Amino acid sequence: MSFPPHAVIVTAAGSSERFNKNKSLGVKKEYLCIDDHTVLYRSIIPFFEVPNCQAILVTYPEDMETQCALALEDLLQQNHIPIILVKGGKDRQESVFLALKMLATMALPIQYVAIHDGARCFLSPDLIIRTLATATVFKGAVPALPATDALKIIDDNGMITHHIDRTHSVGVQTPQIFKYPEIWDAHQRARSSSESYIDDTQIFTDFGQSVGICMGDRENRKITFIDDIPDAEQQIEQYLTNLEEAKRTSVATQALHQAMDEVRREQQGS
């Protein structure tokens, strides 16, 4: 197939609440490592193997731009595909909206946008290509796997209220790929809706577009809980130690610069 020009949005602005459930002070899961590379790095690098990617936008939480940049390892230094960091919003929907808003200012000749969860670090280039090919048919596409467990709906008390026929049920993954600017238009319209959207496929279909599925990949799992990274607790402890040391060094450096500036001013005054 010929590869249409596209951009990628990688969402990594969440709180990692489930991952840090038992921690009084946690660390974003995307910034921890699996086999010597960060989760975030591993989530992004497969997109470099798909031709015609024009830009990759990565969302980050407020006050964590530097940590996000460090988690990207050497990707910000490469000159093949521009990577842009975008401060995220209060939830995933707003973060994607802000990334799309940034993308709209860049005037890139793109036809599709892939939106990928930064915690899905076992993604393969083949799955990206398969999803992109499906999007060229339906305008929107998402990798999906058939439901294998019995699905139930429960009430607030944990009682089963409905039984779901799994014949037509699937579990969806990312990347979710959409025609552009249609996905940008849908997100702008969703801003004025009171609906609480599950994901970008719901936003896309709610505003008149279609989404097809392609076969997902069971290896394309998401890092969700602390046990998903075998040595996570040790990594978190070391990460926080390094972070505190970096803060102390930064404060000391800033104080030194201020003292030197004061000396210069006194010398100039005399």
Beta strands, then each sheet from edge to edge (+ up, - down):
strand 1: 6-11
strand 2: 33-34
strand 3: 37-38
strand 4: 53-60
strand 5: 83-87
strand 6: 112-117
strand 7: 140-146
strand 8: 151-154
strand 9: 160-164
strand 10: 170-172
strand 11: 176-179
strand 12: 212-215
sheet 1: 5+ 4+ 1+ 6+ 11- 7+ 10-
sheet 2: 5+ 4+ 1+ 6+ 11- 7+ 12+
sheet 3: 2+ 3-
sheet 4: 8+ 9-
end
